[in-house]
Amino acid sequence: MFVSADEFIFKAPPALSTVRRVLIKPSACCPAPYPMTTSRDILSVIINGIRQVTDADILILEGTPNGEPIYPVYKALGYDFPRVLTLDVKDCIWVEVENPLEKPLVMPTFWIPNVVLSSDYLISVAPLKVTNEVANLSIMNLISLLPTRKYGGGASAGWKELYNLGMDNVIADLYFTLPFDLGIIEARQKFTSTDDPAHGEVEDYGKIFIGEPYEVDREVKEMLGLKADYLDSIREQKVGFEV
């Protein structure tokens, strides 16, 4: 579903009233402001909505593609919310988690920060971005939860090994291995870039999309006519997975 960005209020799902720990995954790999990264404003709205129903611990978790500390990025983006713990992927303990698919596409296991596994409710919050004609939405946002030390193939290489395997299939495997409860796409604006992700075209769009991550990504893809082949891979795997 989607609402006008001007009218967006985060109404916490009933499941949030009983949890002890909520983890929010923003898109914040660099210190550039919205729409390149998740805005402080939408995180504030989400946190306030959570606080209406629970005093659960709230965590924000992100990592950088070059393995540098994330805290200077948090500071630049204003992620300084009271009673919210900010964490860096590279500082976490990583646990190898099996892919539940009977026949994984490319990744039989993933190394995941243990704090993700110990959280009771998982929220991905991403801006609406299109890079080289490929949509980067709430599920694609999860890739920076994976430690570059395990998948980078060297310093400053980001997730090179995963890209070499075919990122659409990697993302599909990650969706099933690390099921997030909620996807939120901050589409007040649409950011489109090519080879240089730091520069692109910004268009006003005025919407916020919210729902189960696969469903919300599919809605955005269909509404805007975007390319997101990982959604096709997920759809094909869902047929057998949900039987």
Helices and strands as residue ranges (DSSP letters): E 2-4, G 5-7, G 14-18, E 21-26, H 40-51, E 57-62, H 71-77, E 84-88, G 89-91, E 94-98, E 109-113, H 114-117, E 121-131, E 134-136, G 140-145, H 148-151, H 160-165, H 167-177, E 182-193, E 200-211, H 213-224, H 229-241
